[in-house]
Amino acid sequence: MFDGIGMGLGFLFALSIISFFREFLGRGSLWGHQLINAKPLLILVLPAGGFFAVGILMGLFNWLSMKYEK
């Protein structure tokens, strides 16, 4: 039971990070408030943008782990 709860919460956390990243860079806004006045990356809003977002986040986390391992 605890394993299922932990897996569910971890998956919820991962999806929240990915959706935050996609919304922020794809539209330049969060919760309906415009934060960036630059041109947004509209590819991240499309369905294929989810794969790009996951790839970028995986690269970022790998870079951070390599940087702090040293």
MOPAC internal coordinates of N, CA, C and O (Angstrom, degrees):
PM7 1SCF
backbone

  N    0.0000 0     0.00 0     0.00 0    0    0    0
  C    1.4334 1     0.00 0     0.00 0    1    0    0
  C    1.5379 1   109.99 1     0.00 0    2    1    0
  O    1.2310 1   120.34 1   135.35 1    3    2    1
  N    1.3438 1   116.95 1   -44.65 1    3    2    1
  C    1.4645 1   119.33 1  -178.75 1    5    3    2
  C    1.5215 1   111.77 1   -68.46 1    6    5    3
  O    1.2310 1   120.75 1   148.13 1    7    6    5
  N    1.3221 1   116.18 1   -31.87 1    7    6    5
  C    1.4526 1   119.97 1   177.21 1    9    7    6
  C    1.5300 1   109.93 1   -64.82 1   10    9    7
  O    1.2310 1   120.24 1   137.44 1   11   10    9
  N    1.3027 1   117.15 1   -42.56 1   11   10    9
  C    1.4580 1   121.20 1   178.66 1   13   11   10
  C    1.5194 1   112.22 1   -64.25 1   14   13   11
  O    1.2310 1   120.51 1   139.48 1   15   14   13
  N    1.3191 1   116.63 1   -40.52 1   15   14   13
  C    1.4637 1   120.60 1   178.11 1   17   15   14
  C    1.5255 1   110.43 1   -65.53 1   18   17   15
  O    1.2310 1   120.66 1   136.89 1   19   18   17
  N    1.3295 1   116.35 1   -43.11 1   19   18   17
  C    1.4626 1   120.74 1   179.02 1   21   19   18
  C    1.5206 1   112.21 1   -64.05 1   22   21   19
  O    1.2310 1   120.57 1   137.92 1   23   22   21
  N    1.3292 1   116.52 1   -42.08 1   23   22   21
  C    1.4583 1   120.17 1   178.39 1   25   23   22
  C    1.5229 1   110.81 1   -64.89 1   26   25   23
  O    1.2310 1   120.52 1   137.85 1   27   26   25
  N    1.3164 1   116.60 1   -42.15 1   27   26   25
  C    1.4655 1   120.62 1   178.92 1   29   27   26
  C    1.5181 1   112.19 1   -63.30 1   30   29   27
  O    1.2310 1   120.16 1   137.12 1   31   30   29
  N    1.3267 1   117.30 1   -42.88 1   31   30   29
  C    1.4625 1   120.30 1   179.22 1   33   31   30
  C    1.5278 1   111.62 1   -68.46 1   34   33   31
  O    1.2310 1   120.18 1   142.58 1   35   34   33
  N    1.3260 1   117.26 1   -37.42 1   35   34   33
  C    1.4563 1   120.66 1   176.97 1   37   35   34
  C    1.5161 1   112.06 1   -64.92 1   38   37   35
  O    1.2310 1   120.67 1   138.64 1   39   38   37
  N    1.3288 1   116.32 1   -41.36 1   39   38   37
  C    1.4588 1   120.96 1   178.07 1   41   39   38
  C    1.5201 1   110.20 1   -66.24 1   42   41   39
  O    1.2310 1   120.14 1   139.53 1   43   42   41
  N    1.3288 1   117.34 1   -40.47 1   43   42   41
  C    1.4584 1   121.50 1   176.67 1   45   43   42
  C    1.5237 1   110.63 1   -61.01 1   46   45   43
  O    1.2310 1   119.94 1   136.70 1   47   46   45
  N    1.3178 1   117.72 1   -43.30 1   47   46   45
  C    1.4615 1   122.12 1   178.74 1   49   47   46
  C    1.5268 1   110.85 1   -62.88 1   50   49   47
  O    1.2310 1   119.94 1   135.90 1   51   50   49
  N    1.3329 1   117.71 1   -44.10 1   51   50   49
  C    1.4631 1   121.84 1  -179.76 1   53   51   50
  C    1.5285 1   111.00 1   -64.04 1   54   53   51
  O    1.2310 1   120.00 1   135.44 1   55   54   53
  N    1.3243 1   117.61 1   -44.56 1   55   54   53
  C    1.4566 1   120.27 1   178.61 1   57   55   54
  C    1.5217 1   112.01 1   -65.50 1   58   57   55
  O    1.2310 1   120.11 1   145.30 1   59   58   57
  N    1.3101 1   117.39 1   -34.70 1   59   58   57
  C    1.4648 1   120.65 1   178.23 1   61   59   58
  C    1.5226 1   111.06 1   -66.54 1   62   61   59
  O    1.2310 1   119.93 1   138.64 1   63   62   61
  N    1.3283 1   117.74 1   -41.36 1   63   62   61
  C    1.4589 1   120.98 1   178.30 1   65   63   62
  C    1.5239 1   110.52 1   -64.74 1   66   65   63
  O    1.2310 1   120.28 1   135.60 1   67   66   65
  N    1.3274 1   117.07 1   -44.40 1   67   66   65
  C    1.4569 1   120.73 1  -179.48 1   69   67   66
  C    1.5238 1   110.90 1   -64.18 1   70   69   67
  O    1.2310 1   119.82 1   136.73 1   71   70   69
  N    1.3318 1   117.94 1   -43.27 1   71   70   69
  C    1.4677 1   120.12 1  -179.41 1   73   71   70
  C    1.5251 1   111.17 1   -68.61 1   74   73   71
  O    1.2310 1   119.60 1   142.98 1   75   74   73
  N    1.3448 1   118.37 1   -37.02 1   75   74   73
  C    1.4526 1   121.86 1   175.69 1   77   75   74
  C    1.5236 1   110.04 1   -60.71 1   78   77   75
  O    1.2310 1   120.19 1   132.89 1   79   78   77
  N    1.3237 1   117.23 1   -47.11 1   79   78   77
  C    1.4585 1   123.30 1  -179.51 1   81   79   78
  C    1.5251 1   110.80 1   -61.78 1   82   81   79
  O    1.2310 1   119.99 1   134.14 1   83   82   81
  N    1.3308 1   117.62 1   -45.86 1   83   82   81
  C    1.4562 1   121.61 1  -178.65 1   85   83   82
  C    1.5219 1   111.73 1   -65.79 1   86   85   83
  O    1.2310 1   120.06 1   137.09 1   87   86   85
  N    1.3134 1   117.48 1   -42.91 1   87   86   85
  C    1.4611 1   120.70 1  -179.46 1   89   87   86
  C    1.5264 1   110.88 1   -67.49 1   90   89   87
  O    1.2310 1   120.30 1   137.24 1   91   90   89
  N    1.3143 1   117.02 1   -42.76 1   91   90   89
  C    1.4676 1   120.95 1  -177.59 1   93   91   90
  C    1.5218 1   111.27 1   -65.07 1   94   93   91
  O    1.2310 1   119.76 1   131.73 1   95   94   93
  N    1.3395 1   118.06 1   -48.27 1   95   94   93
  C    1.4619 1   120.40 1  -178.47 1   97   95   94
  C    1.5233 1   112.85 1   -83.63 1   98   97   95
  O    1.2310 1   119.73 1   153.11 1   99   98   97
  N    1.3231 1   118.12 1   -26.89 1   99   98   97
  C    1.4544 1   121.08 1  -177.43 1  101   99   98
  C    1.5138 1   114.30 1   -79.47 1  102  101   99
  O    1.2310 1   120.06 1   144.38 1  103  102  101
  N    1.2996 1   117.50 1   -35.62 1  103  102  101
  C    1.4610 1   121.43 1  -179.54 1  105  103  102
  C    1.5222 1   113.18 1  -120.43 1  106  105  103
  O    1.2310 1   120.01 1   164.02 1  107  106  105
  N    1.3004 1   117.58 1   -15.98 1  107  106  105
  C    1.4551 1   121.13 1  -178.86 1  109  107  106
  C    1.5170 1   113.27 1    76.86 1  110  109  107
  O    1.2310 1   120.62 1  -159.87 1  111  110  109
  N    1.3265 1   116.42 1    20.13 1  111  110  109
  C    1.4605 1   119.72 1  -178.12 1  113  111  110
  C    1.5190 1   110.24 1  -139.18 1  114  113  111
  O    1.2310 1   121.35 1   -18.81 1  115  114  113
  N    1.3269 1   115.02 1   161.19 1  115  114  113
  C    1.4579 1   122.20 1   173.98 1  117  115  114
  C    1.5179 1   107.77 1  -136.20 1  118  117  115
  O    1.2310 1   120.50 1   -51.01 1  119  118  117
  N    1.2982 1   116.65 1   128.99 1  119  118  117
  C    1.4647 1   124.27 1   178.89 1  121  119  118
  C    1.5234 1   112.31 1    52.94 1  122  121  119
  O    1.2310 1   120.94 1  -144.21 1  123  122  121
  N    1.3487 1   115.81 1    35.79 1  123  122  121
  C    1.4545 1   120.90 1   177.01 1  125  123  122
  C    1.5106 1   115.56 1    85.67 1  126  125  123
  O    1.2310 1   119.58 1   179.02 1  127  126  125
  N    1.3140 1   118.41 1    -0.98 1  127  126  125
  C    1.4634 1   121.94 1   179.90 1  129  127  126
  C    1.5256 1   109.08 1  -103.92 1  130  129  127
  O    1.2310 1   120.65 1   -57.50 1  131  130  129
  N    1.3312 1   116.36 1   122.50 1  131  130  129
  C    1.4554 1   121.45 1   179.82 1  133  131  130
  C    1.5248 1   109.62 1   -69.80 1  134  133  131
  O    1.2310 1   120.29 1   -55.24 1  135  134  133
  N    1.3384 1   117.05 1   124.76 1  135  134  133
  C    1.4585 1   122.06 1  -178.29 1  137  135  134
  C    1.5201 1   112.95 1  -111.93 1  138  137  135
  O    1.2310 1   120.15 1   150.06 1  139  138  137
  N    1.3160 1   117.32 1   -29.94 1  139  138  137
  C    1.4559 1   121.64 1  -177.35 1  141  139  138
  C    1.5275 1   108.03 1  -118.16 1  142  141  139
  O    1.2310 1   120.48 1   -49.97 1  143  142  141
  N    1.3131 1   116.69 1   130.03 1  143  142  141
  C    1.4627 1   120.65 1   178.65 1  145  143  142
  C    1.5179 1   111.94 1   -92.18 1  146  145  143
  O    1.2310 1   119.52 1   176.62 1  147  146  145
  N    1.3221 1   118.52 1    -3.38 1  147  146  145
  C    1.4612 1   122.74 1   179.10 1  149  147  146
  C    1.5298 1   109.54 1   -76.49 1  150  149  147
  O    1.2310 1   121.36 1   -11.23 1  151  150  149
  N    1.3072 1   115.01 1   168.77 1  151  150  149
  C    1.4613 1   121.08 1   178.47 1  153  151  150
  C    1.5276 1   109.37 1   -68.72 1  154  153  151
  O    1.2310 1   119.69 1   -56.73 1  155  154  153
  N    1.3334 1   118.20 1   123.27 1  155  154  153
  C    1.4729 1   119.66 1  -177.93 1  157  155  154
  C    1.5305 1   112.14 1   -75.15 1  158  157  155
  O    1.2310 1   120.87 1   -17.62 1  159  158  157
  N    1.3137 1   115.93 1   162.38 1  159  158  157
  C    1.4686 1   122.80 1   176.96 1  161  159  158
  C    1.5268 1   108.29 1   -90.00 1  162  161  159
  O    1.2310 1   120.32 1   -88.24 1  163  162  161
  N    1.3205 1   116.99 1    91.76 1  163  162  161
  C    1.4591 1   120.67 1  -172.73 1  165  163  162
  C    1.5235 1   113.54 1   -66.82 1  166  165  163
  O    1.2310 1   119.62 1   160.45 1  167  166  165
  N    1.3342 1   118.33 1   -19.55 1  167  166  165
  C    1.4642 1   120.03 1   178.23 1  169  167  166
  C    1.5218 1   110.94 1   -60.65 1  170  169  167
  O    1.2310 1   119.73 1   150.48 1  171  170  169
  N    1.3306 1   118.12 1   -29.52 1  171  170  169
  C    1.4615 1   120.76 1  -178.29 1  173  171  170
  C    1.5254 1   112.10 1   -72.13 1  174  173  171
  O    1.2310 1   119.86 1   161.74 1  175  174  173
  N    1.3230 1   117.87 1   -18.26 1  175  174  173
  C    1.4624 1   120.94 1   179.33 1  177  175  174
  C    1.5321 1   110.69 1   -81.25 1  178  177  175
  O    1.2310 1   120.36 1   152.30 1  179  178  177
  N    1.3222 1   116.91 1   -27.70 1  179  178  177
  C    1.4619 1   121.81 1  -179.21 1  181  179  178
  C    1.5273 1   110.30 1   -71.69 1  182  181  179
  O    1.2310 1   120.09 1   -18.53 1  183  182  181
  N    1.3391 1   117.44 1   161.47 1  183  182  181
  C    1.4651 1   119.50 1  -179.80 1  185  183  182
  C    1.5293 1   114.15 1   -57.17 1  186  185  183
  O    1.2310 1   119.97 1   142.21 1  187  186  185
  N    1.3156 1   117.65 1   -37.79 1  187  186  185
  C    1.4690 1   119.79 1   178.70 1  189  187  186
  C    1.5214 1   111.29 1   -68.70 1  190  189  187
  O    1.2310 1   119.88 1   160.24 1  191  190  189
  N    1.3176 1   117.82 1   -19.76 1  191  190  189
  C    1.4505 1   121.58 1   179.00 1  193  191  190
  C    1.5121 1   112.83 1   -64.26 1  194  193  191
  O    1.2310 1   120.07 1   156.84 1  195  194  193
  N    1.3239 1   117.47 1   -23.16 1  195  194  193
  C    1.4601 1   120.84 1   175.72 1  197  195  194
  C    1.5083 1   111.68 1   -62.18 1  198  197  195
  O    1.2310 1   120.41 1   141.20 1  199  198  197
  N    1.3321 1   116.82 1   -38.80 1  199  198  197
  C    1.4643 1   120.50 1   177.64 1  201  199  198
  C    1.5238 1   110.80 1   -67.83 1  202  201  199
  O    1.2310 1   120.66 1   139.60 1  203  202  201
  N    1.3377 1   116.35 1   -40.40 1  203  202  201
  C    1.4592 1   119.98 1   176.61 1  205  203  202
  C    1.5252 1   110.62 1   -62.66 1  206  205  203
  O    1.2310 1   120.63 1   136.46 1  207  206  205
  N    1.3258 1   116.40 1   -43.54 1  207  206  205
  C    1.4608 1   120.68 1  -178.83 1  209  207  206
  C    1.5231 1   110.72 1   -63.14 1  210  209  207
  O    1.2310 1   120.00 1   136.14 1  211  210  209
  N    1.3110 1   117.61 1   -43.86 1  211  210  209
  C    1.4664 1   120.87 1   179.08 1  213  211  210
  C    1.5270 1   110.07 1   -64.21 1  214  213  211
  O    1.2310 1   120.15 1   138.34 1  215  214  213
  N    1.3178 1   117.32 1   -41.66 1  215  214  213
  C    1.4630 1   120.81 1   178.85 1  217  215  214
  C    1.5214 1   112.16 1   -64.12 1  218  217  215
  O    1.2310 1   120.54 1   136.95 1  219  218  217
  N    1.3295 1   116.57 1   -43.05 1  219  218  217
  C    1.4677 1   120.29 1   179.21 1  221  219  218
  C    1.5205 1   110.27 1   -65.26 1  222  221  219
  O    1.2310 1   120.29 1   136.84 1  223  222  221
  N    1.3237 1   117.05 1   -43.16 1  223  222  221
  C    1.4640 1   119.95 1   179.70 1  225  223  222
  C    1.5270 1   111.75 1   -66.41 1  226  225  223
  O    1.2310 1   120.09 1   141.24 1  227  226  225
  N    1.3345 1   117.44 1   -38.76 1  227  226  225
  C    1.4641 1   119.69 1   176.99 1  229  227  226
  C    1.5242 1   110.91 1   -63.51 1  230  229  227
  O    1.2310 1   120.46 1   138.07 1  231  230  229
  N    1.3250 1   116.72 1   -41.93 1  231  230  229
  C    1.4566 1   120.31 1   176.79 1  233  231  230
  C    1.5209 1   112.00 1   -62.87 1  234  233  231
  O    1.2310 1   120.36 1   138.81 1  235  234  233
  N    1.3395 1   116.92 1   -41.19 1  235  234  233
  C    1.4577 1   121.00 1   178.28 1  237  235  234
  C    1.5212 1   111.65 1   -63.18 1  238  237  235
  O    1.2310 1   120.24 1   134.12 1  239  238  237
  N    1.3355 1   117.14 1   -45.88 1  239  238  237
  C    1.4625 1   120.24 1  -179.83 1  241  239  238
  C    1.5270 1   111.54 1   -67.46 1  242  241  239
  O    1.2310 1   119.84 1   143.32 1  243  242  241
  N    1.3316 1   117.91 1   -36.68 1  243  242  241
  C    1.4733 1   120.28 1   176.23 1  245  243  242
  C    1.5199 1   110.77 1   -65.65 1  246  245  243
  O    1.2310 1   120.33 1   137.99 1  247  246  245
  N    1.3356 1   116.97 1   -42.01 1  247  246  245
  C    1.4599 1   120.55 1   178.13 1  249  247  246
  C    1.5277 1   110.77 1   -62.38 1  250  249  247
  O    1.2310 1   120.37 1   136.35 1  251  250  249
  N    1.3321 1   116.90 1   -43.65 1  251  250  249
  C    1.4572 1   120.31 1   179.04 1  253  251  250
  C    1.5279 1   111.89 1   -63.70 1  254  253  251
  O    1.2310 1   120.28 1   139.04 1  255  254  253
  N    1.3253 1   117.07 1   -40.96 1  255  254  253
  C    1.4667 1   119.24 1  -179.72 1  257  255  254
  C    1.5328 1   111.02 1   -67.98 1  258  257  255
  O    1.2310 1   120.15 1   142.41 1  259  258  257
  N    1.3391 1   117.32 1   -37.59 1  259  258  257
  C    1.4611 1   120.08 1   177.01 1  261  259  258
  C    1.5197 1   110.93 1   -67.08 1  262  261  259
  O    1.2310 1   120.41 1   142.57 1  263  262  261
  N    1.3199 1   116.82 1   -37.43 1  263  262  261
  C    1.4584 1   120.93 1  -178.57 1  265  263  262
  C    1.5237 1   111.32 1   -67.22 1  266  265  263
  O    1.2310 1   120.24 1   138.81 1  267  266  265
  N    1.3297 1   117.14 1   -41.19 1  267  266  265
  C    1.4609 1   120.74 1  -177.04 1  269  267  266
  C    1.5214 1   113.30 1   -87.30 1  270  269  267
  O    1.2310 1   118.87 1   171.77 1  271  270  269
  N    1.3286 1   119.76 1    -8.23 1  271  270  269
  C    1.4603 1   122.55 1   175.11 1  273  271  270
  C    1.5104 1   111.86 1   -72.38 1  274  273  271
  O    1.2310 1   120.94 1   148.49 1  275  274  273
  N    1.3024 1   115.81 1   -31.51 1  275  274  273
  C    1.4816 1   120.93 1  -175.62 1  277  275  274
  C    1.4882 1   113.06 1   -70.32 1  278  277  275
  O    1.2310 1   120.10 1   180.00 1  279  278  277

